[in-house]
Amino acid sequence: MFLHSVNLWNLAFYVFMVFLATLGLWDVFFGFEENKCSMSYMFEYPEYQSSAVPKTWVSTDHLSIVWCKQLQLTTVRAFFDLIDADTKQITQNSKKKLSVLNHHFIRHPSKHFEENPAIISELTGTSMWVPVKVSKWTYVAYNESEKIYFTFPLENHRKIYTHVYCQSTMLDTNSWIFACINSTSMCLQGVDLSWKAELLPTIKYLTLRLQDYPSLSHLVVYVPSVHGSKFVVDCEFFKKEKRYIQLPVTHLFSFGLSSRKVVLNTNGLYYNLELLNFGQIYQAFKINVVSKCSAVKEEITSIYRLHIPWSYEDSLTIAQAPSSTEISLKLHIAQPENDTHVALLKMYTSSDCRYEVTVKTSFSQILGQ
């Protein structure tokens, strides 16, 4: 009976913490609308905002996120992973607790949770090995009859670029990206980098700083044999200074009469906008992202993620391109003293589009703050 009471207390505590973390993302509560928690609603509208809690993006009204089935399912999955296999009770291992909560509520790698995941994977079988030497690469997979390993030699790229970014629209839970160690062209065993990836509403992606992995000789992207399904895989190497761009916010007393703008002219897949001078709770801004795309036949989706390093109040905006998208920029927690982090607008973009980002003070939202 005592253990039962303790476990009930633990469950209640975690539900309460999830409740607080979720409500902390927003400052106003709106009535629950059942139709806005459906998959169809997500695709009927060209733009919607969401919290950054993984796998709860189908609700477009996340002011009511605690009532949505998606968050409930995520919470249930986390509870199952918190159960100790030996005692059949909630684990007392604090490290595992943090690992589970991080996996389900902060950063989901598009893999089922494993307490001790295998880092080395076998790369064997009757698969094709295709070398790729270009710095920017796209592959459209459709009705693939055999497995393919695309290999990217890193030695020459390290001399020119600082980072590599890969993304895939295949949102299953299988491993998809690996690395060879001290190999010439292929390897029988590879380091599974899929655990370092992150799941977003329409893609899973991985960004690596090349100097952090000096022993890796090749990056390997795995394309499985698929029948009747279509997905796209992209990879690009880039220099940090080309994709990490500073955007100072406007002064508090500009009252929205002035603005600051950056134009992203390169055809990249990923940008980090550093929002300088933004760290006080009384500040409030509106960000407008305008995407202009060349003639394309298929629908293009862009993802804009507002990341606040000193608190867990990230939010996602998913928009169809071309479009003009407005993002609200304000804080629930001010930047702590001696904290040197910078708020970021992470942009997952299309190489077929160009983007303009404008920020200006929102006087009406300042009054709300």
C-alpha positions as CSV (number, residue, x, y, z in Angstrom):
1,M,0.0,0.0,0.0
2,F,2.8,2.4,0.8
3,L,4.6,1.8,-2.5
4,H,1.3,2.2,-4.3
5,S,0.8,5.6,-2.6
6,V,4.3,6.7,-3.5
7,N,3.9,5.8,-7.1
8,L,0.6,7.6,-7.2
9,W,2.3,10.7,-5.8
10,N,5.1,10.4,-8.4
11,L,2.6,10.1,-11.2
12,A,0.6,13.1,-9.9
13,F,3.9,15.1,-9.6
14,Y,4.9,14.4,-13.2
15,V,1.4,15.2,-14.6
16,F,1.5,18.5,-12.6
17,M,5.0,19.4,-14.0
18,V,3.9,18.7,-17.5
19,F,0.8,20.8,-16.9
20,L,2.9,23.7,-15.7
21,A,5.5,23.4,-18.5
22,T,2.8,23.4,-21.1
23,L,0.8,26.3,-19.7
24,G,4.0,28.2,-19.3
25,L,4.3,28.4,-23.0
26,W,1.4,30.8,-23.2
27,D,-0.1,33.5,-21.1
28,V,-3.7,33.3,-22.1
29,F,-6.2,30.4,-21.9
30,F,-8.7,29.9,-24.6
31,G,-11.6,27.5,-24.8
32,F,-10.9,24.0,-26.0
33,E,-12.0,23.3,-29.6
34,E,-12.1,19.6,-30.5
35,N,-11.8,20.1,-34.2
36,K,-8.5,21.8,-33.8
37,C,-6.9,18.7,-32.4
38,S,-7.3,16.7,-35.7
39,M,-4.8,15.8,-38.3
40,S,-7.1,17.2,-41.1
41,Y,-7.1,20.7,-39.5
42,M,-3.3,20.8,-39.6
43,F,-3.2,20.5,-43.4
44,E,-6.3,22.6,-44.1
45,Y,-4.6,25.8,-43.1
46,P,-1.4,27.3,-44.6
47,E,0.1,28.4,-41.2
48,Y,-0.3,27.4,-37.6
49,Q,1.7,27.8,-34.4
50,S,2.5,25.1,-31.9
51,S,4.5,24.4,-28.8
52,A,7.7,22.6,-29.3
53,V,6.6,19.5,-27.2
54,P,7.5,16.6,-29.6
55,K,4.6,14.8,-31.3
56,T,1.9,17.2,-30.1
57,W,2.0,19.4,-33.2
58,V,-1.3,18.4,-34.7
59,S,-3.2,20.8,-32.4
60,T,-3.2,24.3,-33.9
61,D,-4.7,25.8,-30.7
62,H,-2.0,25.0,-28.2
63,L,-3.4,27.5,-25.7
64,S,-5.5,24.4,-24.9
65,I,-2.7,21.9,-25.4
66,V,-3.2,20.2,-22.0
67,W,-6.6,18.9,-23.2
68,C,-5.4,17.5,-26.5
69,K,-5.1,13.8,-27.0
70,Q,-1.6,14.1,-28.5
71,L,-0.1,15.5,-25.3
72,Q,-2.0,12.8,-23.3
73,L,-0.5,10.1,-25.5
74,T,3.0,11.6,-25.2
75,T,2.6,11.6,-21.4
76,V,1.4,8.0,-21.3
77,R,4.4,6.9,-23.4
78,A,6.7,8.7,-21.0
79,F,5.1,6.9,-18.0
80,F,5.6,3.5,-19.7
81,D,9.3,4.3,-20.2
82,L,9.6,5.4,-16.6
83,I,8.7,2.0,-15.3
84,D,11.5,-0.1,-13.9
85,A,11.6,-3.5,-15.6
86,D,12.5,-5.3,-12.4
87,T,10.2,-3.7,-9.8
88,K,7.3,-2.8,-12.2
89,Q,7.2,0.6,-10.4
90,I,8.3,4.1,-11.4
91,T,12.1,4.1,-11.5
92,Q,14.0,5.8,-8.7
93,N,17.0,6.4,-11.1
94,S,17.1,10.1,-11.4
95,K,19.3,9.9,-14.5
96,K,16.8,7.7,-16.3
97,K,13.9,10.0,-15.3
98,L,15.7,13.0,-16.9
99,S,16.6,11.0,-19.9
100,V,12.9,9.9,-20.4
101,L,11.5,13.4,-19.9
102,N,14.1,14.9,-22.2
103,H,13.3,12.3,-24.9
104,H,9.5,12.8,-24.8
105,F,9.1,16.4,-24.0
106,I,12.3,18.3,-25.1
107,R,14.2,16.6,-27.9
108,H,12.8,13.5,-29.7
109,P,15.3,11.8,-32.0
110,S,12.5,9.9,-33.9
111,K,13.6,6.8,-32.2
112,H,11.9,4.7,-29.5
113,F,13.3,5.4,-26.1
114,E,16.3,3.2,-25.1
115,E,18.1,3.6,-21.8
116,N,21.4,2.4,-23.2
117,P,21.1,2.6,-27.0
118,A,23.6,0.8,-29.2
119,I,26.0,3.3,-30.7
120,I,27.6,0.9,-33.2
121,S,25.4,-0.5,-35.9
122,E,26.0,-3.2,-38.6
123,L,25.9,-1.8,-42.1
124,T,25.8,-5.0,-44.0
125,G,23.5,-6.8,-46.5
126,T,23.0,-6.6,-50.2
127,S,23.0,-2.8,-50.3
128,M,24.3,-0.3,-52.9
129,W,27.0,2.1,-51.7
130,V,26.9,5.4,-53.7
131,P,29.6,8.0,-53.1
132,V,28.5,11.7,-53.0
133,K,31.2,14.3,-53.3
134,V,29.1,17.5,-53.8
135,S,28.5,19.9,-50.9
136,K,24.7,20.1,-51.5
137,W,22.7,17.0,-52.3
138,T,19.0,16.0,-52.6
139,Y,17.5,12.5,-53.2
140,V,13.9,11.7,-53.9
141,A,13.1,8.2,-52.9
142,Y,10.0,6.5,-54.5
143,N,9.4,2.8,-54.9
144,E,13.0,1.9,-54.2
145,S,13.7,-1.7,-55.0
146,E,16.9,-2.0,-52.9
147,K,18.6,-0.4,-50.0
148,I,21.1,2.3,-50.7
149,Y,23.9,3.8,-48.6
150,F,25.0,7.3,-49.7
151,T,28.5,8.1,-48.4
152,F,29.9,11.6,-48.0
153,P,33.7,11.8,-47.5
154,L,34.5,14.4,-44.9
155,E,38.2,15.0,-45.3
156,N,37.9,17.6,-48.1
157,H,34.7,19.2,-46.7
158,R,36.5,19.9,-43.4
159,K,38.9,22.2,-45.2
160,I,36.1,24.4,-46.5
161,Y,33.0,24.0,-44.3
162,T,32.3,23.9,-40.5
163,H,29.0,22.1,-40.3
164,V,26.9,19.5,-42.1
165,Y,23.1,19.4,-42.0
166,C,20.9,16.5,-43.2
167,Q,17.2,16.1,-43.1
168,S,14.6,13.4,-44.1
169,T,10.9,13.5,-44.6
170,M,10.7,9.8,-43.7
171,L,9.4,10.0,-40.1
172,D,9.7,6.4,-39.1
173,T,11.7,5.3,-36.0
174,N,14.4,3.4,-37.9
175,S,18.1,4.6,-37.9
176,W,18.8,6.6,-41.0
177,I,22.2,8.3,-40.6
178,F,25.6,6.9,-39.7
179,A,29.3,7.6,-39.8
180,C,32.3,5.5,-40.7
181,I,35.5,5.7,-38.7
182,N,38.8,5.8,-40.6
183,S,37.3,4.2,-43.7
184,T,38.1,4.6,-47.4
185,S,34.7,4.3,-49.0
186,M,32.4,2.0,-47.0
187,C,32.3,0.3,-43.6
188,L,30.7,-2.8,-42.2
189,Q,30.1,-1.1,-38.9
190,G,29.1,2.5,-38.4
191,V,28.4,5.0,-35.6
192,D,24.6,5.5,-35.3
193,L,24.1,9.2,-35.4
194,S,20.3,8.9,-35.5
195,W,20.2,9.4,-31.8
196,K,21.6,12.9,-32.2
197,A,18.9,13.8,-34.7
198,E,15.7,15.7,-33.8
199,L,12.1,15.2,-34.9
200,L,10.0,18.2,-36.1
201,P,6.5,18.2,-37.6
202,T,7.5,17.4,-41.2
203,I,11.2,16.4,-41.0
204,K,13.8,14.8,-38.8
205,Y,17.2,16.5,-39.0
206,L,20.8,16.3,-37.8
207,T,23.4,19.1,-37.6
208,L,27.0,18.3,-36.8
209,R,30.0,20.5,-36.3
210,L,32.7,18.8,-38.2
211,Q,35.6,19.6,-35.8
212,D,33.8,17.8,-33.0
213,Y,34.2,14.5,-34.9
214,P,37.8,14.3,-36.2
215,S,37.8,10.5,-36.3
216,L,34.8,10.3,-38.7
217,S,35.9,9.7,-42.3
218,H,32.5,9.4,-43.9
219,L,28.9,10.4,-43.3
220,V,26.4,7.7,-44.4
221,V,22.8,8.3,-45.2
222,Y,20.6,5.2,-45.4
223,V,17.7,5.0,-47.8
224,P,15.6,1.8,-47.3
225,S,13.7,-0.1,-49.9
226,V,10.2,1.4,-49.9
227,H,7.1,0.5,-51.9
228,G,4.3,3.0,-52.6
229,S,5.7,5.8,-50.4
230,K,7.7,8.8,-51.3
231,F,10.2,10.8,-49.2
232,V,13.0,13.3,-49.7
233,V,16.5,13.3,-48.1
234,D,18.7,16.4,-48.2
235,C,22.3,17.1,-47.0
236,E,24.4,20.2,-47.2
237,F,27.8,21.4,-45.9
238,F,28.0,25.0,-44.9
239,K,30.1,27.6,-43.1
240,K,28.8,28.8,-39.8
241,E,29.2,32.5,-40.6
242,K,26.9,32.1,-43.6
243,R,24.0,30.6,-41.6
244,Y,24.4,32.1,-38.2
245,I,23.1,35.7,-38.7
246,Q,22.7,38.4,-36.1
247,L,19.4,40.4,-36.0
248,P,19.2,43.1,-33.3
249,V,15.7,43.8,-32.1
250,T,14.3,47.3,-32.2
251,H,14.3,49.6,-29.2
252,L,11.4,49.4,-26.7
253,F,10.3,53.0,-27.4
254,S,10.3,52.7,-31.2
255,F,6.6,51.8,-30.8
256,G,6.6,49.8,-34.0
257,L,7.5,52.8,-36.1
258,S,10.9,51.4,-37.1
259,S,12.1,47.9,-37.9
260,R,15.2,45.8,-38.7
261,K,15.4,43.3,-41.5
262,V,17.7,40.6,-42.8
263,V,17.5,39.0,-46.3
264,L,18.5,35.4,-46.7
265,N,19.7,35.2,-50.3
266,T,21.5,31.9,-50.2
267,N,19.6,28.7,-51.0
268,G,20.3,27.0,-47.7
269,L,18.1,24.5,-45.8
270,Y,18.9,25.8,-42.3
271,Y,19.5,29.2,-40.7
272,N,20.1,30.5,-37.1
273,L,19.0,34.1,-36.5
274,E,20.5,35.4,-33.3
275,L,18.0,37.9,-31.7
276,L,20.4,40.4,-30.1
277,N,19.3,42.6,-27.1
278,F,16.3,40.5,-26.4
279,G,16.2,39.2,-22.8
280,Q,13.7,41.3,-20.7
281,I,10.2,40.3,-19.8
282,Y,8.8,43.7,-20.7
283,Q,10.0,43.4,-24.3
284,A,7.6,42.3,-27.0
285,F,8.0,42.1,-30.8
286,K,6.5,40.9,-34.0
287,I,8.6,39.0,-36.5
288,N,7.4,38.8,-40.1
289,V,8.9,36.1,-42.3
290,V,8.2,36.5,-46.1
291,S,9.1,33.6,-48.3
292,K,9.4,34.0,-52.1
293,C,9.8,30.8,-54.1
294,S,10.6,29.9,-57.6
295,A,8.0,28.0,-59.6
296,V,7.6,24.6,-58.0
297,K,5.0,21.9,-58.5
298,E,4.9,20.5,-55.0
299,E,3.9,22.1,-51.7
300,I,6.7,23.6,-49.7
301,T,6.7,23.7,-45.9
302,S,8.9,25.9,-43.8
303,I,9.4,25.6,-40.1
304,Y,10.3,28.5,-37.8
305,R,11.4,27.6,-34.3
306,L,11.8,30.2,-31.6
307,H,14.4,28.9,-29.1
308,I,14.9,30.6,-25.7
309,P,18.0,28.9,-24.2
310,W,17.5,29.9,-20.6
311,S,13.9,28.5,-20.4
312,Y,11.7,25.8,-21.9
313,E,9.3,28.1,-23.8
314,D,10.2,27.2,-27.3
315,S,7.5,27.4,-30.0
316,L,7.1,26.3,-33.6
317,T,5.5,28.0,-36.5
318,I,4.8,25.9,-39.6
319,A,4.0,27.7,-42.8
320,Q,3.4,26.9,-46.4
321,A,5.7,28.7,-48.8
322,P,5.5,31.2,-50.4
323,S,3.8,33.1,-47.6
324,S,4.0,36.0,-45.2
325,T,4.1,34.7,-41.6
326,E,3.9,36.6,-38.3
327,I,5.5,35.3,-35.2
328,S,5.0,36.8,-31.7
329,L,8.2,37.3,-29.8
330,K,8.0,37.7,-26.0
331,L,9.3,36.1,-22.8
332,H,7.8,34.5,-19.8
333,I,11.2,34.3,-18.0
334,A,13.7,37.1,-18.3
335,Q,17.3,36.3,-19.1
336,P,19.2,35.5,-15.8
337,E,22.2,37.7,-14.8
338,N,25.5,36.5,-16.2
339,D,23.7,34.4,-18.8
340,T,25.4,34.9,-22.2
341,H,23.1,32.9,-24.4
342,V,21.1,34.5,-27.2
343,A,17.5,33.9,-28.2
344,L,17.4,32.2,-31.6
345,L,15.0,31.9,-34.5
346,K,15.8,28.6,-36.1
347,M,14.6,28.4,-39.7
348,Y,14.2,25.1,-41.5
349,T,13.8,26.3,-45.1
350,S,13.5,25.3,-48.7
351,S,16.4,25.8,-51.2
352,D,13.7,26.8,-53.7
353,C,12.8,29.9,-51.7
354,R,14.3,33.2,-50.5
355,Y,13.4,34.6,-47.1
356,E,13.1,38.1,-45.6
357,V,12.9,38.4,-41.8
358,T,11.7,41.7,-40.2
359,V,11.4,42.5,-36.5
360,K,9.7,45.5,-34.9
361,T,8.4,46.4,-31.5
362,S,4.8,45.5,-30.7
363,F,3.4,48.2,-28.4
364,S,0.1,46.3,-27.9
365,Q,1.9,43.2,-26.7
366,I,4.1,45.3,-24.4
367,L,1.0,46.4,-22.6
368,G,0.0,42.7,-22.2
369,Q,3.4,41.9,-20.8
